[in-house]
Amino acid sequence: MADSPARPSGDGLTDGERYAQGMRVRREVLSDAHVDAAIERTTPTTAAFQDLITRYAWGDIWSRPGLDRRSRSVAVLSSLIALGHHEEFAMHARAALRNGLTRDEIVEVILQSAIYAGVPAANTAFALARPILDEGESAGA
């Protein structure tokens, strides 16, 4: 019998519990400062979206046991490069460092993306990553 797919660790949680779990994971991955700033910018127009991403992206998807956070960061960085979502790339490059990826591993993700997502996309990713990775080097990371 084949193994069943990994289930979210939030399986059976109420929306409120899933939100709390998502907020915990979101803070661990992105940092308290980033999440606090996002919450501060929340308006009545964006409140439902903030709730959605906290419960769904962080409380369900990022909480699943099937991949560790390092692997999730590789997948996210690759997707952001491939789809040209530059506005989120720097945030997730910082998160990748928090999730244990090294500077060299992030460079390798960008190089790999150059082949499958295109050289211009990787060039932009390098431009966005450079200050983050250089900052980590100067801080001894």
C-alpha positions in Angstrom: 0.0 0.0 0.0 1.4 3.4 -1.0 2.1 6.0 1.7 -0.6 8.6 2.0 0.5 12.2 1.2 1.8 14.2 4.1 -1.1 16.0 5.8 -0.9 19.6 7.1 0.0 19.8 10.8 -3.0 22.1 10.9 -5.4 19.3 9.9 -8.5 19.5 12.1 -7.7 23.0 13.4 -10.3 25.8 13.6 -9.7 28.8 11.5 -8.5 30.7 14.6 -6.1 28.0 15.5 -4.8 27.8 11.9 -4.4 31.6 12.0 -2.4 31.3 15.2 -0.2 28.6 13.8 0.3 30.5 10.6 1.3 33.7 12.4 3.8 31.7 14.4 5.4 30.2 11.3 5.2 33.5 9.4 7.1 35.2 12.2 9.7 32.4 12.4 10.3 32.5 8.6 10.0 36.3 7.8 10.9 37.9 11.2 8.8 39.7 13.8 9.8 43.0 12.3 8.6 42.1 8.8 5.3 40.7 10.0 4.7 43.6 12.4 5.2 46.0 9.5 2.8 44.1 7.3 0.2 44.0 10.0 0.6 47.8 10.6 0.0 48.4 6.9 -3.2 46.4 6.9 -6.3 48.3 5.9 -9.9 47.3 5.7 -9.3 46.6 2.0 -6.3 44.3 2.7 -7.5 42.7 6.0 -9.1 39.7 4.4 -6.0 39.1 2.2 -3.7 39.2 5.3 -6.0 36.7 7.0 -6.0 34.4 3.9 -2.2 34.3 3.6 -1.7 33.8 7.3 -4.1 30.9 7.5 -3.5 29.3 4.1 0.1 30.1 3.0 1.6 30.0 6.5 -0.9 27.9 8.6 -1.5 25.2 6.0 1.2 25.1 3.3 4.3 26.3 5.2 3.2 24.1 8.1 3.0 20.8 6.1 5.5 18.2 7.2 6.4 17.0 3.7 9.3 19.5 3.1 11.6 21.2 5.6 11.8 25.0 5.5 15.1 25.0 3.6 13.5 23.0 0.8 10.4 25.3 0.8 12.7 28.3 0.5 14.5 26.8 -2.5 11.1 26.2 -4.1 9.8 29.7 -3.3 13.0 31.4 -4.6 12.9 29.4 -7.8 9.2 30.2 -8.3 9.6 33.9 -7.7 12.5 34.1 -10.1 10.7 32.1 -12.8 7.5 34.2 -12.5 9.3 37.5 -12.2 7.8 38.3 -8.8 10.7 40.6 -7.9 8.8 42.5 -5.2 8.8 39.4 -3.0 12.3 38.0 -3.9 14.4 40.0 -1.4 12.0 39.2 1.4 12.2 35.5 0.7 16.0 35.6 0.1 16.3 36.9 3.7 13.8 34.2 4.8 16.0 31.6 3.1 19.0 32.7 5.2 16.8 32.5 8.3 15.7 29.0 7.2 19.3 27.8 7.0 20.3 28.2 3.4 23.8 29.5 3.0 24.9 32.4 0.7 26.5 29.9 -1.7 23.3 27.8 -1.8 21.2 30.9 -2.7 23.7 31.7 -5.4 23.3 28.1 -6.7 19.5 28.5 -6.7 19.8 31.6 -8.8 22.2 29.9 -11.2 19.9 26.9 -11.6 17.1 29.3 -12.3 19.1 31.0 -15.1 18.8 27.7 -17.1 15.1 27.1 -16.6 13.7 30.6 -16.0 16.1 32.6 -18.2 19.3 34.6 -17.8 17.5 38.0 -17.5 15.4 36.6 -14.6 18.5 35.3 -12.9 20.3 38.6 -13.5 17.5 40.5 -11.8 17.6 38.0 -8.9 21.3 38.5 -8.5 20.8 42.2 -8.4 18.2 41.8 -5.7 20.1 39.2 -3.7 23.5 40.9 -3.8 22.9 43.5 -1.0 21.3 40.8 1.2 24.0 38.3 0.7 26.8 40.9 1.0 25.2 42.1 4.2 25.2 38.6 5.5 28.9 38.3 4.6 29.9 41.5 6.3 27.9 40.4 9.4 29.8 37.1 9.5 26.9 34.9 8.3 
